[in-house]
Amino acid sequence: MTLRIERAGITTVQDHGRSGWAHLGVPTSGAADKASCALANRLVGNTPHSAAFETSGGLVITALHDFNVVVTGADCDAFVDAEPIRRCVVTTVHTGQRVRIDRIREGVFSYLSVSGGLDGPRVLDSQSHDTLSRIIPLALSEGVEIRLGIPHDATTSLDIAVSPRRTNQILLQPGPHIDLLSPAAQADISKHSWVVSPMSNRVGIRLTTSSLLVNVPAELPSVPLIRGAVQLTPAGEMVIMAADHPTTGGYPIIGVVDSDDVDGLVQLPAHSRVTTTWNVEK
């Protein structure tokens, strides 16, 4: 079974990522919102690690064979030809029909999973498109045809669409450089309201605020980074590492955010407000 890309829009191919290569400087990558991508694969009968489309809109594909699709993640305008696709409901697409993901209504990333999963070249055992390292095993351009694998299980539809988690309040676990912040500075961080910067992307969620009372070194010797690590920049911004984060960094790591909260943070559009709370057991 195959499909053809008519328009890629703001879309990448994502799967479970390429874990185990950070010591060589290769980010994990994979789906920005892991839970929504895994849900899409499960509903359409794929393995949880199958490759799917992660899109912020503008994706158009044509079915060259019959297959099933499902859309999860951000609420979006999705269609098979002129018929709307309901989120979390498996829809059959027949040969010659077109699937469109138009504008995103609420959130940032939608996931379109196709029965069998997207098949194609891999780099370090992953099809994930890494926007930081520019690793693109399967380039999405007009006219590209993509093979599909074989579904492993029966499809399942949900009666109620599952909206992606959207995290407007995050719990900060103390990071390795927390001692660089005075108790007053720590309190100041949780006192402020933070705003999601338009500069946020798959590499990191950038949070800005005003009049932050911190005085820490602008840069330290580089240390390893993980998804959810919170760096404090010289400009007083917090950057929370997302799917395509670098493997090392030199800004102070003041905290760590739970992986589920990262899923919710990546779904916050620019200018959303976020509050922070320190783990009281720090």
N, C-alpha and C positions, 0 to 999 in steps of 0.2 A: 504494500500500500504506500502511496506517496501523496504529497501535497505540494503546491507551488506558492512561493512568495510573490504576491502582487505589489505589496507595499509594506515596508518594515516599520515605518513610524519610529517611535521611541521604544524599541524592543530588543531584548537580548534572549539568548538561549541559556537556561540555567538548570542545573541538577543539584546533586548533593555536594558538589565542589571537589577540590583536590587536596584533601587533608594529607598531612604527613610530609610536606615539602617546605615548611617554613624555614628549616635550617639552611635551605638553599635560596632563601629570599623569595619564594613563590607564595603569594597569598592563597587562602582557601577558596575564596569566591563562593559560588553557589547562590541560591535564591536569597534575595534580600529579606523577604518575609518567609522564613522556612516553614512555618505552620500552614500558611495559605497554599504554598506550593505542594506540600505533602498531602493536604486535603484534596487538592485537584487531582493528583495522581491516584489517590485512593478511590475517589468517586468514579473515575473513569476506568478503573480496573488495572491500573499500572502498579509497578513496584514503587515504594516511596521515593526511591532515588532516580526515577526516570526523568529524562530531560523534558522540559516544558518551555513555553513562551512566557517570559516576564515582560509585561508591557505597561507603559504609561500612556498608551493611545496610539492610534494611527496604523495598527496592524491589519493587513488584509491578506487572506490566503484563499486559494482555490483547491477544492478537493478533486484529486485525480482518481480516487477510489472512494467507496463508502467508508465512513468511520464515525466514531462518536467523539464529542468534545464536551468539556465542562469548563466553566469560568468561575474562579474564586478570587478572593482578595478584594481589592478596592472596587467599590460600586462603579460600574461603567456602562456605557451604551454599547451593547454587543448584539450582533445580528447574524443570522444565517439568511443570506439574501435580504429580504425585507422583514423577516420575522424576528422579533426580539428573542434573545437568549436570556433565560432566567438564571441568575447566579446559583450555583450548587445543584443545578438540574442537568442531567446528562441529556444531550441533544444529538440526534443522528443527522449527519451531513452526507448528502448523496453526491455522487460524481457530478462535477460541473458546478456545484453550489459554492458560493463564497461566504467565508466567515469574516466578519469585521469587528474589530474592537475600536470604537470611535473615542469619544472624550471620556475622561475619568470624572465621575460626578463627586465622589467623596473618597479621599485616600490618595495614594500615590502609585502603587503597583498592583496590577491585576495579573492573574495567571490563567493561561489557556493551555489546558492539557488535552492531548489527543490520544485516543486509544492506541496502545502499543508504545507510546512515547516516541520522541524524535530520535532518529538514528543518524549517525554520521561520524565524522572524524573526532578523535579524542586527543587531548594533550594531558599527559600525566593522569590518565584514566578518568578524565572528566570532559564533558562537552561545554562546561560553563564558560561564558564570555566574561573575562576579567577586564574591567574598564581601567584599572590602574596599570597593570602590566601589559595591557593590550594583547592578551592571549585570546584569540578568536578562532576556535576550532571550526565553527560553522558560521561563516559570514552570511548575514541576512541581506540580500539585495534582490531587486526585481528580477524575476525569472528563475531564481534558484529553486530546484526541486529537492525535497527532503523525504527520505525514506522513513517509514514508520516500523516500529517493532511489533511484537505480538503481545496483546493484553494477557495478563496473568490471571485475573479474576473477573468475576461478573461486575457490571456497573451498579452503582447505587446513587440514587438521587435523594436530596433532602427536601422535606416539606417546607422548611423555613431556611432562607439564605443565611449562611453564617458570615457575619461581617468580620473583617480582620480586627484583631486587637489594636486599639489606638491608645498609646500610653501617654497621658498628659501629666502623670505624676510618677516619678521614678525614685526608687530606693537605691541610694549610693552605698555600696560596700566600700570601706576604706581601701585605697590602693597603696602601692609600695612607697609612694612619695607623700603620703598623707601628713607625715611629721613636718613637712616643709610649710604646712599651713598652721598658723596659730589658731587656738580655739575660737578667737573672734573672727578670723577669716573663714573658718569652717561654718560658723553660724551665719556669716554673711552670705555664703553660697546658698544655703537652704532658705534664707530669708527672701532672696530675690526671685522674681518671676523671670523665666527665660523664654526666649522666642526662637523658633526654628528658622535658621537663616536660609535664604534662597540658594546659598552656596552648598547646601547639603546635597549629598548624592550617595551612590552605592559604596563609596569609600568611607564616608563618615557623616554622622548627623551633627551639624554645627549649631550650637546654641549660643545666643548672644544675650547680653543684659547690659545694664548701665550702672556706673559708679560702684563697681565691685572692689572691695577693700582687700586686695591680696598683694603680697610682695614675695614672689618666689623666683628662683633663677629662670631666666628666659629659656635656657637650654641646658640639658644634662647629657652625660654620655648615653648613647643609644641603648635601649633595653628592649627585650621582646614585647610584642603587642599581641593581644587576643581580641576577638570580637567582644564588644561590650566595654573594653578599657576606655577610661575617660581621661583625656589629656586636657591640661589647662594651658592655653596659649599665652604668649606675652601680652596680647590684646585683651586678655580677660575673658576669652571665649572658652567654652567647653566643647570638645570634639569627641563624640562617642563613636568608637570604631565599628563599622558595619561590614558587609560581606567582603568587599574588596580592599579592606584595610591593609596598609603596609605591614611587614613582619617585624619591623623595629621602628623606634621613634625616639626623639631626644627631648620632647616636651615632658614636664612632670606628669606622671600618671597618678592623679589624686584619688581615683575611685574606679569601681567596676560595676557595670549594670548587668543584671540577669539577662540571659539569652532571650527569654520570652518578652522582656521589656524592649529589647532591641527590635524584635519583630514589630512591636507596636509603635516604636519611635520612627521606623522607616516609613510607616504609613501616614505620618503627620505631614500635611502640606506646609509649605513655607508660611511663616507668620503665625503658626499655631503657638499657643502658650504652654509652657511646661514648668512644673514646680518640682523641687527636689527635696528629699528627706534623707538624712544620714541614718544608717543602721545604728540603732541605739546600743548594740552590743559591740561597737567598734572599740 
